[in-house]
Amino acid sequence: MNPRRHVSSFLRWTRAVSEKILRDFPADKGTHQCGPTDNHAVWVVAHLAMTDHWIASTVGVAGTAIPDGWDTLFGMGSKPTNEPTKYPTLAAVRKVFDAHRAVVLNWLESAPDSALAVPLREKTGGFADDALDACYKLCWHEGWHMGQVATIRKGLGLPSVV
């Protein structure tokens, strides 16, 4: 399998696991935290959508946008709270989450090979060497944060998805 197909497959698999974690997550528990410093499902999903937007923007792909106020609520350094009225619903952030990943995947699967090898180390502050590397790291980042949601599921007494 070539690197483009490999990372595309990894992005799709990672998202499929995330979808299982979110599938039966109670809508009224979107901002539930097991502890006061934990991230909650709404924060995680919106933060991941923002990360897809960041990578799309970095490689020059149109089609993603961050809703007003999301930088403050979900950006780096933000601190989630269990105040449901402060946040959009889990359903609302999932729409952006799904839309942004679709844009990233469409670009990845159709971009010329030359676009995948453009150096990004400087533009991403060292996060990624190039677009393929950035997409692999999107998978890791999503797995890291969805593991937090899996812990919340366990705390809520929801069944394991694995």
C-alpha positions in Angstrom: 0.0 0.0 0.0 1.4 3.4 -0.9 1.8 6.1 1.9 -1.2 8.1 0.7 -3.5 5.1 0.8 -2.0 4.0 4.1 -2.6 7.3 5.9 -6.1 7.6 4.4 -6.9 4.1 5.7 -5.5 5.0 9.1 -7.6 8.3 9.2 -10.7 6.4 8.3 -10.1 3.6 10.8 -9.4 6.1 13.6 -12.6 8.0 12.8 -14.6 4.7 12.7 -13.4 3.9 16.3 -14.3 7.5 17.3 -17.7 7.1 15.8 -18.2 3.9 17.9 -17.2 5.8 21.0 -19.7 8.6 20.3 -22.5 6.5 18.8 -24.6 6.1 21.9 -23.0 8.8 24.0 -25.9 10.5 26.0 -26.7 13.9 24.6 -27.2 15.3 28.1 -23.8 14.2 29.2 -21.8 16.0 26.6 -20.1 18.2 29.2 -19.8 15.6 31.9 -16.4 15.4 33.4 -15.2 12.6 35.7 -12.9 15.1 37.4 -12.8 18.9 37.3 -9.7 19.1 35.1 -10.8 16.4 32.6 -11.8 17.2 29.0 -15.4 16.4 28.1 -16.9 14.9 25.0 -18.0 18.3 23.5 -14.6 19.8 24.1 -12.8 16.8 22.6 -15.0 16.6 19.5 -14.8 20.3 18.8 -11.0 20.4 19.5 -10.5 17.6 17.0 -12.6 19.5 14.4 -10.4 22.5 15.0 -7.3 20.5 14.5 -8.5 19.2 11.2 -9.3 22.8 10.2 -5.8 23.9 11.3 -4.2 21.2 9.1 -6.5 21.9 6.2 -5.7 25.6 6.4 -2.0 24.9 6.7 -1.9 22.9 3.5 -4.1 25.5 1.7 -7.4 23.5 1.6 -10.6 25.5 1.6 -13.9 24.1 3.0 -13.4 24.2 6.7 -14.4 27.0 9.1 -14.3 27.5 12.8 -17.5 28.8 14.4 -17.3 32.0 16.3 -16.1 31.6 19.9 -14.6 28.1 19.3 -11.0 29.3 19.7 -11.8 30.4 23.3 -13.8 27.3 24.2 -11.8 24.6 22.5 -8.4 25.9 21.4 -5.1 25.1 23.0 -5.0 26.3 26.6 -8.8 26.3 27.0 -10.1 24.6 30.1 -13.4 22.7 29.8 -16.1 23.1 32.4 -19.3 21.2 33.2 -21.5 24.1 32.2 -23.7 22.9 29.4 -25.1 26.3 28.6 -21.6 27.6 27.8 -21.1 25.1 25.0 -22.8 24.0 21.7 -24.4 20.6 21.8 -22.5 17.4 21.1 -24.7 16.9 18.0 -23.7 20.4 16.8 -19.9 19.9 17.3 -20.2 16.4 15.7 -21.4 18.0 12.4 -18.3 20.2 12.2 -16.1 17.2 13.3 -17.5 15.1 10.4 -17.4 17.9 7.8 -13.8 18.8 8.5 -12.6 15.3 8.4 -14.4 14.8 5.0 -12.6 17.8 3.7 -9.2 16.5 4.9 -9.8 13.1 3.4 -11.0 14.4 0.1 -7.9 16.6 -0.2 -5.6 13.8 0.9 -7.0 11.4 -1.6 -7.0 13.8 -4.5 -4.0 16.1 -4.0 -1.1 15.8 -6.3 1.9 13.9 -4.8 3.9 17.1 -4.8 1.4 18.7 -2.3 1.9 15.9 0.1 5.6 16.5 0.4 5.6 20.3 1.0 7.6 20.9 4.1 5.4 22.0 7.0 7.8 21.9 10.0 8.0 25.6 10.2 4.4 26.4 9.5 3.2 23.9 12.1 5.7 24.8 14.8 7.3 21.4 14.6 4.1 19.4 14.7 4.5 17.9 11.2 7.2 17.5 8.6 4.8 17.4 5.7 1.2 16.7 4.9 1.4 13.0 5.2 3.1 13.3 8.5 0.4 15.8 9.6 -2.3 13.3 8.7 -0.7 10.5 10.7 -0.5 12.8 13.6 -4.2 13.7 13.3 -4.8 10.0 13.9 -2.6 9.9 17.0 -4.2 13.2 18.3 -7.7 11.8 17.8 -6.8 8.6 19.5 -5.4 10.4 22.5 -8.4 12.6 23.0 -11.0 9.9 22.2 -9.4 7.8 24.8 -10.5 10.5 27.2 -14.0 10.1 26.0 -13.8 6.4 26.4 -12.9 7.0 30.0 -15.9 9.2 30.4 -18.0 6.4 28.9 -16.7 4.0 31.5 -17.4 6.5 34.3 -21.0 6.8 33.0 -21.4 3.0 33.0 -21.7 2.8 29.2 -20.5 -0.4 27.6 -17.1 -0.6 26.0 -17.0 -0.2 22.2 -13.9 -2.5 21.7 
